Amino acid sequence: MDNGYFKLATHSLPEGTQVFRFLQNLPEKVTMASPAIDVMTDLRRVKAVTISSDLSIDSALQKMISEGVRLLLVTASDGAVIGAITAHDILGEKPIRLISQEHMPHSEIQVADVMTPRNQLEALDMEDVYQASVGNVVEVLREARRQHALVLDRGTEATGPVVRGIFSITQIGKQLGMEIQATGRVQSFAEMEAWLIHGEEMGMSSTVIS
């Protein structure tokens, strides 16, 4: 019986076929006067890298290295954002304090122990970002002494608020063609890998990266 639907043709997959990946083509070069949106990682176009709060900080660092990022959004089982963890959280003083003051073994330190919880995270509003320049974002990061800033889209009554984007001081500097320091020194992925391999055996107190 003709139901009005035409038959779709099927095809074999060609050799070398790959899985589609999110892709955002940010401008290679920007200036401080360029629109802020030109340096924002748009999570509608780039898949957010997330992690569970009950995983170890070593697992978090390994994920950062494999994904090429220095910030992970921490999510609950229902996908709700409950915090964020950065490379600085893992390679800085937070784990040291837990080991020295709480006598917590390094291997037992979890993401939840060093992450910034949701109620302490500050985010820029997407509507403001549309009106802002790169210079505005750089100033916000410098004043807050942070390497990242989240962007909040308040969404609709049906969808609710979502993290729409992420600003990274490293990414902005790359597009500006200059190094920008908000606070401390940005950890290289080589340093992160070395810490992951040798950090615990070298002794945590000697492996803090500022």
C-alpha positions as CSV (number, residue, x, y, z in Angstrom):
1,M,0.0,0.0,0.0
2,D,1.3,3.4,-1.0
3,N,1.6,5.5,2.2
4,G,3.0,8.5,0.5
5,Y,6.6,8.1,1.7
6,F,9.3,7.6,-0.8
7,K,12.1,5.0,-0.3
8,L,15.4,6.4,0.8
9,A,18.5,4.9,-0.8
10,T,21.1,3.3,1.5
11,H,24.9,3.4,0.9
12,S,27.9,1.6,2.1
13,L,30.4,3.7,4.2
14,P,33.4,4.7,2.2
15,E,36.8,3.7,3.6
16,G,38.2,6.4,5.9
17,T,34.8,7.7,7.0
18,Q,35.1,9.5,10.3
19,V,32.6,10.6,13.0
20,F,31.3,14.2,12.6
21,R,32.9,16.4,15.2
22,F,31.8,19.8,16.5
23,L,33.8,22.5,14.7
24,Q,34.0,26.2,15.5
25,N,36.0,28.4,13.1
26,L,37.1,31.3,15.3
27,P,39.0,34.1,13.5
28,E,42.7,33.5,13.4
29,K,43.5,37.1,14.3
30,V,41.5,39.6,16.4
31,T,42.2,42.9,18.1
32,M,41.0,44.3,21.5
33,A,38.2,46.1,19.6
34,S,36.9,42.9,17.9
35,P,33.6,41.5,19.1
36,A,33.9,39.4,22.2
37,I,31.9,36.6,20.4
38,D,35.0,36.2,18.1
39,V,37.0,34.7,21.0
40,M,34.3,32.7,22.8
41,T,34.2,29.0,22.7
42,D,30.5,28.5,21.7
43,L,29.1,25.3,23.3
44,R,26.5,25.2,20.6
45,R,29.3,24.5,18.1
46,V,31.9,22.9,20.3
47,K,31.1,20.0,22.6
48,A,31.5,20.8,26.3
49,V,34.1,18.7,28.1
50,T,32.6,17.5,31.4
51,I,33.5,15.3,34.3
52,S,31.8,13.7,37.3
53,S,32.6,15.1,40.8
54,D,33.4,11.6,42.2
55,L,36.4,10.9,39.9
56,S,40.0,11.5,40.9
57,I,41.9,14.6,40.2
58,D,44.4,12.5,38.2
59,S,41.4,11.4,36.0
60,A,40.4,15.0,35.5
61,L,44.0,16.0,34.6
62,Q,44.2,13.1,32.1
63,K,41.0,14.2,30.5
64,M,42.2,17.8,30.2
65,I,45.3,16.6,28.4
66,S,43.5,14.3,26.1
67,E,40.9,17.0,25.2
68,G,43.4,19.8,25.0
69,V,41.6,22.0,27.6
70,R,42.4,23.4,31.0
71,L,38.9,23.6,32.4
72,L,36.2,21.0,32.8
73,L,32.6,21.5,33.7
74,V,31.6,19.3,36.6
75,T,28.1,17.8,36.1
76,A,25.6,15.7,38.0
77,S,24.0,12.5,36.6
78,D,21.1,14.6,35.2
79,G,23.6,16.9,33.3
80,A,23.2,19.9,35.7
81,V,26.4,21.9,36.2
82,I,27.5,21.6,39.9
83,G,30.9,23.2,39.5
84,A,34.1,23.6,37.4
85,I,37.6,22.4,37.8
86,T,40.8,23.9,36.2
87,A,44.3,22.7,35.8
88,H,45.3,25.3,38.4
89,D,42.9,23.7,40.9
90,I,44.8,20.4,40.4
91,L,48.4,21.6,40.0
92,G,48.1,24.4,42.6
93,E,47.9,24.5,46.4
94,K,44.4,22.9,47.0
95,P,45.6,19.3,46.9
96,I,48.6,20.2,49.0
97,R,46.4,21.5,51.7
98,L,44.2,18.4,51.7
99,I,47.3,16.2,52.0
100,S,49.0,18.2,54.7
101,Q,46.0,19.4,56.8
102,E,43.5,16.6,56.2
103,H,46.0,13.8,55.8
104,M,44.2,12.7,52.6
105,P,46.2,10.4,50.3
106,H,46.7,11.9,46.9
107,S,45.1,9.0,45.2
108,E,41.8,9.6,47.1
109,I,41.5,13.3,46.2
110,Q,38.4,13.7,44.1
111,V,37.2,16.4,41.7
112,A,34.6,17.5,44.3
113,D,37.4,18.2,46.8
114,V,39.1,20.9,44.7
115,M,36.5,22.2,42.2
116,T,34.8,25.5,42.4
117,P,31.2,24.8,43.3
118,R,28.3,26.2,41.2
119,N,27.3,28.7,43.8
120,Q,30.8,30.3,43.8
121,L,31.0,30.4,40.0
122,E,30.5,33.8,38.3
123,A,29.4,34.0,34.7
124,L,29.0,36.7,32.0
125,D,25.5,37.1,30.5
126,M,25.2,36.1,26.8
127,E,23.3,39.2,26.0
128,D,26.1,41.3,27.4
129,V,28.7,39.3,25.5
130,Y,26.9,40.2,22.2
131,Q,27.5,43.9,23.0
132,A,31.1,43.5,24.3
133,S,34.6,43.7,22.8
134,V,37.6,41.4,23.3
135,G,39.1,44.2,25.5
136,N,36.0,44.0,27.8
137,V,36.5,40.3,28.3
138,V,40.3,40.6,28.9
139,E,39.6,43.3,31.5
140,V,37.1,41.1,33.3
141,L,39.6,38.2,33.4
142,R,42.4,40.5,34.7
143,E,40.2,42.1,37.4
144,A,39.0,38.6,38.6
145,R,42.5,37.2,38.2
146,R,41.1,34.2,36.4
147,Q,42.1,32.3,33.3
148,H,38.6,31.4,32.3
149,A,35.1,32.9,32.3
150,L,31.8,31.1,31.7
151,V,29.0,32.6,29.7
152,L,25.4,32.0,30.8
153,D,22.4,31.9,28.4
154,R,19.3,32.3,30.4
155,G,17.3,30.3,27.8
156,T,13.6,30.1,27.9
157,E,11.1,29.0,30.6
158,A,11.1,25.6,29.0
159,T,14.8,25.1,28.7
160,G,16.1,27.1,31.7
161,P,19.6,28.5,32.0
162,V,22.6,26.9,30.2
163,V,26.3,27.4,30.1
164,R,26.5,28.7,26.5
165,G,30.2,29.5,26.2
166,I,33.7,29.7,27.7
167,F,36.4,32.4,27.5
168,S,40.0,31.3,27.9
169,I,42.8,33.8,28.4
170,T,45.1,31.4,26.5
171,Q,42.8,31.2,23.5
172,I,42.3,35.0,23.5
173,G,46.1,35.6,23.7
174,K,46.6,33.2,20.8
175,Q,44.1,35.1,18.6
176,L,45.6,38.5,19.7
177,G,49.1,37.2,18.9
178,M,50.3,38.2,22.4
179,E,50.6,36.6,25.8
180,I,48.1,37.7,28.4
181,Q,48.5,36.9,32.1
182,A,45.5,37.1,34.4
183,T,47.2,35.5,37.3
184,G,50.1,33.1,37.8
185,R,51.5,31.2,34.8
186,V,49.4,29.1,32.5
187,Q,50.4,25.5,32.7
188,S,51.6,23.8,29.5
189,F,50.2,20.4,28.6
190,A,53.8,19.1,28.8
191,E,53.9,20.2,32.4
192,M,50.5,18.7,33.1
193,E,51.7,15.3,31.6
194,A,54.9,15.4,33.6
195,W,53.0,16.0,36.8
196,L,50.6,13.2,36.1
197,I,53.5,10.8,35.5
198,H,55.9,11.9,38.2
199,G,54.0,14.2,40.6
200,E,53.1,11.8,43.4
201,E,56.4,9.9,43.4
202,M,58.4,13.2,43.4
203,G,56.4,14.4,46.4
204,M,53.5,16.8,46.1
205,S,55.2,19.7,47.8
206,S,57.8,19.9,45.1
207,T,55.4,19.7,42.1
208,V,53.1,22.7,42.7
209,I,53.0,24.7,39.5
210,S,52.2,28.4,40.1
